[in-house]
Structure formats: structure tokens, C-alpha cells
Amino acid sequence: MNIIKKKPKWLKVRLPISKNYHELQKLVSLHKLNTICQSGSCPNIGECWDKGVATFMILGNICTRSCRFCGVKTGKPDKINWEEPEKIAKSIKILKIKHAVLTSVNRDDLHDMGSSIWVHTIQKIRYLNPFITIEALIPDFKGEKKIIDKIVDLHPEVISHNVETVSRLTKQIRIQAQYDRSLKVLQYIKEKNRNIRTKTGIMLGLGETKEEIIETMKDIKESQVDILTMGQYLQPSLKHYPVRFFVSPEQFQELKKIGLKMGFKYVESGPLVRSSYHAEKHVK
């Protein structure tokens, strides 16, 4: 990839100004909900919230893992809030959310890794919002098939799990995760239920080569993944892993063409793309 050290102009984002955005912002604050849109400082928050698409983060906002790319806090999580599933389901109804993306921090401190809250949340959302579509952006659950089955058995329209980076950089970037395990999780979901769309995302600009990106795309496709997202990594703070280079919009478009030729149903590829970008389109 071409190395650009100064933050380029194509990474500038307009401030959210829509009425829908501000109404959703007020309600999220009022109900004390966690969204990865805010915790992860997503550049597309204005566009997505304006369309009635939001990514809710369950199981608190403190993660048991210490990935070097992620802006979510690491430490000892709070106790499980069993009222959270109903609170999120009611808020989605109030907010008139059409497509909900659920994600969570890693809860390796719990014997079920938080899967019971996942199940209750999806069930409550469906009960109060019968026409909604759902994407479950899950952790790897350490590859435990019995836990993954709990999510698959609820039939969310999309189940996603992010590979995040190429094999060579995984140990540096995702310290407690494993490249091959992530691929196996994605493949297992598709083998368990072929009607569920599977999805993953990778970040660029961490020091990977173009050859490594294409090899990773091939590995993902071989794992029977339907949807791929690719975006520019942006360093959340000076404590996090540094940006090695910026990838141009033209290079992202080239990778999109390569991905579509490989057979992915959807490829979202661009500097500001994040895993939930255009998520509402991926259920169609």
C-alpha cells in the first residue's frame, strides 16, 4: 500500500446535524444505553443514526480483553444488569429503529461469556419489535460451539465477527484473539445455518501489505463469509497501536472490485467504512 503519513483530507467527517440524529442522541443518553457508535468514536454515527440504524453494545462498556486498536475501556467489568435486555428492546421501539446491530464487550470473566444476556436481548427485541431486522456482531466466545449455537438458534438475519487484521499482525493487535479461531467461528455459523448471512471486517493501515490483505480476503471467502467490510484504522488515543499508513479511496475501491470478483455478496470498502456501515442493506 502507498504510505501517507499526514492525515489526508478524505478522512474529514461532517458534524451530525439531522433532527433524527439529535433525537436518538437524547434518548440514548436518557436511557443510559451503550452504543459502539459512541464508544468506538465511529465517523459514520450521523449518517447511520439519521437512517434509523444503531449499534447497541450490551454487557456493559468495560471489556476483559485489551486489543490495541479498540477505544473501549479494558478492566474488570461491572456485574450483569439483567434489566438491560428489556431496556434496549423498549428503547429500540421508542427510537423506531428499523435495523438493530447488537455487539458486546468480551466477557471472558463469565462462565457463559455473556451469552445468556445475548439471548435475552435478542428475544426481547423481537418480542417488542416484531418487524425489525437484527445483526449480531459477536465476540469469538473462545470458539465454544455450544455458546455460538445459542446465537445461531435465534436466527438473526446477520451474524458477524470481525477478523480485524491479517494473520501476521493478529498477536500484536488482538492480543487474546486468534486469527484461525475467528475464521473457524465464521465458518461454523454458516455450516450450522446456511440461511444466516455471515459477515466480517478488517482494518487497513496497521502495517499489512497488499498481498497480505488479498490473502486474508481469500481466507475469509474460504470460510464461507457473505459480507466483507474494509476501512481505515484510526488510532483512538496515543496509548493505542499507531497508524502505519493511510490507504487512499482509490485503493479501497480496487480492493472492493477484487472482493466482488472473489464472490462476496457485499463488499463495503472505504476510508470511513466500519463494520456496521450500511448494515441495513446487508439483510436484503
N, C-alpha and C positions, 0 to 999 in steps of 0.2 A: 504494500500500500504506500501511496505518496505520504511523506512525513510533513505535516504542517504543525508548527509549534504554537503559534499565536491563535487564540480562539477566533474562528472565522465568522464572517457576517451571517452565514446561513444558520447559525445556532441561536440567533436572536429570536425571542418569542414576544408576541404582543400580550399586553396585560389583559386578563379576562374582564369584559365589561358587560356581558349579556345579563338580562334580567334573570333567566333560568339559573345561570351560574351563581349569582348572588343569593338567590332564594335557597338553592341547595347548600351553599356555604353556611347560611344562617341555621338551617335545620341540622346539618352535621354537627355544628358547634353546640346547638341547643340540646341535642340528644347524646352528646359526648361520644360520638362514633369515631372509630379509627378508619381512615382511608389511606391506602398506599399512594393515592394521588397526592396527598399532602405529606405523608411520612417520607415518601420517596422523592419528593420535590419534582413530580412529573411535569414536563414542559407542556403537555397537552391537556392539562386539567381544565382549562377554559373551554376548549373545543368539545371534549367528552361530556362534561357536565351540562353544557348547553344542549347536547343531543339527548340528555336523559340516560347517560351511561356513567356508572361509577364503580370503582373497585373498593370494596369494603374489606378491611383487614380484621380478622377475628382472632380470638385468643390473646388479646392484649396487644401492646405495642413494644414489648421487650422480647428479643429473640435469644435463644440459648446458643446460637451459633455466631461466629464472628467473621463473616465473609468480608473481604477487604474492599469490596465495591459498594456495599449497601449502606444506605443512610439510616436504616432502622437501628434503634438502640440495642446493645448487647448487654446481657447481665442475667440476674435472677428474676424471672417473670413473677407477676402477681398471681394470686390464687384465681382459679377458674371462676368466671362470672356466668352462672347458669341462666341468668336473665338476658344474656347477650343475644341468643338466637331470636327471641321474640322481639327484642328492641330493634334489631336490624330489620326483621321482617316488617314490623309496623312502620319503620322509617322509610323503607322502600316503597311502601304503599302511599305514605304521605307525600313522598318526593315524586311519585308517579314514574319511578324508574322502569324503563322498558326492558333493559338488558342489564343484569347484575353480574359483575365479576366478583367472586369471592377469593380471597387469598388469606394467608395467615403467616405469622411468625413461626419459626421452628420451635416445637415444644418437646425437645428430647428429654425434658425432666419428667414427663408424664408417661405412665406405663402404656397408654394407648396413643401417645404422641398428639393428643388433642382431637383425635378422630371422632369422638363422641359429640363434641361441640360442632364439628363439621356436619355431622349427620343431622343433629337437631336444627342447625341453622338452615340447611337446605330444605328440610321438611317444613319448617315454619314459614320460610319464604314462599314456598309453593302453595301452602295452605291459604295464606293471606293474599297471594298474588298469583292466581291460577293461570294467567296468560303470559307470565314473564318467562324469559329465557335466561339460562344460567351458564356461566363459565366457572369452573372450579380450578383455580390456579394453585395447585397443591405443592407442599414440600415433598421431598423424596420418601418420607416416612421410613427412612433407612432400608428401603426396598422390601418392607414387610408386606407380603401379598395379602394377608388376611385384613390388614388395615386398608390397603388400597381397594380391596373388594368392597368395603363399606361405602366408598365414594362411587365406585362404578355401579353398584347396585341401585343407586338413586337416580341414575340416568341423566346427569346434567348434559346439556346439549354439547358442551365442550369441556374436556379436561386437559389442562395444560400443566406443564412442569418445565421450568427453564434450565437448559444446559449451561447457559450463561457465557461460556468461553470455550476455546479449543482445548484439546486434551493436554497439551504441554503446559498450559498455564493454570489448569484447574487447581492444583495443590496450592499455588500461590494466591489465587483469587478466592476460591471456595474451600477454605481450609478443612472443614469437616465433611465435605461432599466428595463424590467420586464420579468422574466422567462416565465410565461404563455403567455404573449403577443408575444414573439418570436416564441413560438410553434404554436400559432394561425396564425401568418403570414405565416409560412411554410405550414401549413395545408390548408390555404385559397388558396395559389398559386396552390397546387395540385388539389384542388377541382375546381378551375377556369379553369385549363387546364392540363389534365392528361398526355399529351404528353411532357410536360416540366419536365425535371428531377430536383428534389429538393435536396438541399444539406445543411448540416450544420457542424460546427466543435466545438469541446470542447478542452480546455486546461487542462492538469493534473499537479499536483504538487502545487496546491493552498491551500491544506488543506482538500480536499474531501476524503471520504472513498471509498473503492472498491464498497461497497453496494450502495452508492450514485451514483457512475459512472454508474453502471448497471441499476439503477432506471432511470437515465437520458437517457440512451440509449433506454430504453423501452418507455419513454415519447416521444422521438424523433421518434421512429418507429411508434408509435400510431398516430403521426402527419403526417404519410404517406411520410416520407422523404426517398429518394432513396439512398443517398450517405452520409457517415459519415467520418469525419476526426478527429483524436485524436493525439495530440502532447504534448511535454513537455513545460510547461510555463517557459520562461526565463525573468528575471527582466530587463526591458530596462534601468533603472537607479536606484540610491539609493532612489529616491523620489517615485518610484512605489511600488506596492504591492510586498512583499518579496516571494521568492520561499520557500515553506514549506518543500518540499522533491523532490527528483528526482526519476522518475519511470524507471525501467530497460527495455531494449529491450524485454526481455522475458515476462515481464508483459504486455507490449504493444501488443505483439503477442497473448497472452492469450485473451486480450480484443477484438482483431480483430476476433478471432475464435468465441467468444461469439456474436459479432455483425453480422457476416455472418450467424450464426445459427438463429438469430432473423429475418433474411430476407433482410438485406440491400443489394443492388446491388453491391456496392463497400464499402470497409472499408479501409481507409488509416490510419495506426496506427503505430507510432514510435516516438522516442525522437525528431527527427528533422522535423517531419511532420507539415506542416502549411496548412491552408485552401485551398490554390491553388496548393498544391503538387500533381503532376501527373494529373493536371486538364484536360489535353488534352485527357486522357483516359476515362474520365467520360461522354463524349458525345457519346461514342460508345455503 
